[in-house]
Amino acid sequence: MNKGLGKGLGALLAAFDEEEDNIIFEKQVSPAPVPALAEKKVVADAGVLEVDIALIDNNVDQPRKSFDPIQLQELADSIASNGIFQPILVNKVGSRYLIVAGERRWRAAKLAGLATVPVIVRDYSKRQVSEIAIIENLQREDLNDIELARGIKKLMDDHLLTQEKVATALGKSRSSVANTLRLLALPQEVQQMVETGQLSVGHAKCLVAITNADKSIKLAKQCVAERLSVRELEELIRDIHDPEGGMAHKAKAKPQSPELRQIALELTQKLGTKVVLQGDARSGKIVVEYYDRKDLERLYQKLRD
């Protein structure tokens, strides 16, 4: 980028450093904190207790539905040899216990043949149980992006939360949350390819631009069959994707200049949403994406100020 253009943009567009994902490994997740989103209705815990594993029930409403059998067996082997280092967080429900956080450890302990497991008993409200279960899963390193998107959406829908509030709770930027939610626009078949590891999240983000479900699925299957890289998929979409979301063979577009790519990047960082420049330095269009009504209102205020 030439110095004059760069300097002008630098004066107009403040740098926006996206927060790093606050990834927390399972063994690092503390059972004590209560999310700021929930009302504080907690009694002091009575320390770690050993509870009959048969008296513990999993939370059917927790967002994570699948557990990798190989990783689960590896954890079971470790537990059989070394025990459970991190107690399971539970709610007392009558004479039984409901898992709030730590279902993977509970499943692995059952595989390992343990008769009892260490637990910390709390008195969380139903809302707190829901929030903690979702947030604990969203902070896991091995959660795939589709599970992450579904968990975020459930947290927003169940508690009428904005993207900003969810982003704060998860230690992420609002734009990161918005981009993750966009993956739910993919056809179910494509989402399953991402969940099973056939497609990377990079492929998935490219396919979000295809609004026709059948064509999106066809491209996804082509990626898998031909082992296309993300860059190759981008080129394929650029060659055949028209502005209306349909597919039409076109002459190959000229590569965008570094100057325009930098402008698009800085606008994306400044506005906190995806910005695309269509055209060249002489003429073209600036396309600014929004993902819901609140997002549109946020952008309106930002551009108006």
ChimeraX attribute file (.defattr): number of C-alpha atoms within 10 A of each C-alpha:
attribute: neighborCount
match mode: 1-to-1
recipient: residues
	/A:1	13
	/A:2	8
	/A:3	8
	/A:4	9
	/A:5	11
	/A:6	13
	/A:7	12
	/A:8	10
	/A:9	15
	/A:10	12
	/A:11	9
	/A:12	11
	/A:13	15
	/A:14	12
	/A:15	12
	/A:16	13
	/A:17	9
	/A:18	13
	/A:19	13
	/A:20	10
	/A:21	14
	/A:22	14
	/A:23	16
	/A:24	15
	/A:25	12
	/A:26	18
	/A:27	12
	/A:28	10
	/A:29	16
	/A:30	14
	/A:31	20
	/A:32	11
	/A:33	8
	/A:34	17
	/A:35	15
	/A:36	12
	/A:37	16
	/A:38	17
	/A:39	12
	/A:40	12
	/A:41	11
	/A:42	12
	/A:43	10
	/A:44	9
	/A:45	11
	/A:46	9
	/A:47	11
	/A:48	15
	/A:49	14
	/A:50	12
	/A:51	16
	/A:52	15
	/A:53	19
	/A:54	13
	/A:55	11
	/A:56	23
	/A:57	17
	/A:58	17
	/A:59	18
	/A:60	10
	/A:61	11
	/A:62	22
	/A:63	21
	/A:64	19
	/A:65	8
	/A:66	10
	/A:67	12
	/A:68	9
	/A:69	10
	/A:70	9
	/A:71	12
	/A:72	17
	/A:73	16
	/A:74	13
	/A:75	20
	/A:76	25
	/A:77	16
	/A:78	15
	/A:79	20
	/A:80	17
	/A:81	10
	/A:82	9
	/A:83	15
	/A:84	19
	/A:85	10
	/A:86	19
	/A:87	22
	/A:88	24
	/A:89	21
	/A:90	26
	/A:91	22
	/A:92	15
	/A:93	11
	/A:94	7
	/A:95	7
	/A:96	14
	/A:97	23
	/A:98	21
	/A:99	22
	/A:100	26
	/A:101	27
	/A:102	22
	/A:103	23
	/A:104	20
	/A:105	22
	/A:106	25
	/A:107	17
	/A:108	23
	/A:109	25
	/A:110	18
	/A:111	16
	/A:112	19
	/A:113	12
	/A:114	17
	/A:115	12
	/A:116	17
	/A:117	22
	/A:118	20
	/A:119	25
	/A:120	20
	/A:121	24
	/A:122	22
	/A:123	16
	/A:124	21
	/A:125	15
	/A:126	10
	/A:127	14
	/A:128	21
	/A:129	23
	/A:130	21
	/A:131	25
	/A:132	22
	/A:133	23
	/A:134	23
	/A:135	21
	/A:136	22
	/A:137	23
	/A:138	25
	/A:139	19
	/A:140	17
	/A:141	13
	/A:142	13
	/A:143	16
	/A:144	16
	/A:145	20
	/A:146	22
	/A:147	21
	/A:148	24
	/A:149	21
	/A:150	19
	/A:151	22
	/A:152	24
	/A:153	20
	/A:154	18
	/A:155	22
	/A:156	15
	/A:157	11
	/A:158	11
	/A:159	14
	/A:160	11
	/A:161	15
	/A:162	14
	/A:163	23
	/A:164	16
	/A:165	15
	/A:166	20
	/A:167	19
	/A:168	13
	/A:169	15
	/A:170	19
	/A:171	15
	/A:172	18
	/A:173	19
	/A:174	21
	/A:175	20
	/A:176	17
	/A:177	19
	/A:178	22
	/A:179	16
	/A:180	20
	/A:181	20
	/A:182	16
	/A:183	23
	/A:184	19
	/A:185	15
	/A:186	22
	/A:187	18
	/A:188	12
	/A:189	15
	/A:190	24
	/A:191	23
	/A:192	14
	/A:193	19
	/A:194	22
	/A:195	18
	/A:196	10
	/A:197	11
	/A:198	18
	/A:199	22
	/A:200	16
	/A:201	20
	/A:202	14
	/A:203	22
	/A:204	23
	/A:205	17
	/A:206	17
	/A:207	25
	/A:208	17
	/A:209	16
	/A:210	22
	/A:211	15
	/A:212	15
	/A:213	17
	/A:214	12
	/A:215	16
	/A:216	21
	/A:217	20
	/A:218	11
	/A:219	20
	/A:220	24
	/A:221	17
	/A:222	13
	/A:223	18
	/A:224	13
	/A:225	10
	/A:226	8
	/A:227	13
	/A:228	17
	/A:229	15
	/A:230	18
	/A:231	12
	/A:232	13
	/A:233	20
	/A:234	16
	/A:235	15
	/A:236	14
	/A:237	17
	/A:238	16
	/A:239	16
	/A:240	16
	/A:241	17
	/A:242	14
	/A:243	7
	/A:244	8
	/A:245	13
	/A:246	12
	/A:247	15
	/A:248	10
	/A:249	10
	/A:250	11
	/A:251	9
	/A:252	11
	/A:253	11
	/A:254	9
	/A:255	9
	/A:256	13
	/A:257	11
	/A:258	11
	/A:259	15
	/A:260	17
	/A:261	15
	/A:262	14
	/A:263	19
	/A:264	20
	/A:265	15
	/A:266	20
	/A:267	24
	/A:268	18
	/A:269	19
	/A:270	18
	/A:271	18
	/A:272	22
	/A:273	20
	/A:274	18
	/A:275	20
	/A:276	18
	/A:277	19
	/A:278	14
	/A:279	14
	/A:280	14
	/A:281	11
	/A:282	5
	/A:283	8
	/A:284	10
	/A:285	10
	/A:286	12
	/A:287	12
	/A:288	16
	/A:289	16
	/A:290	17
	/A:291	12
	/A:292	11
	/A:293	9
	/A:294	12
	/A:295	18
	/A:296	14
	/A:297	12
	/A:298	15
	/A:299	18
	/A:300	11
	/A:301	9
	/A:302	11
	/A:303	9
	/A:304	7
	/A:305	6
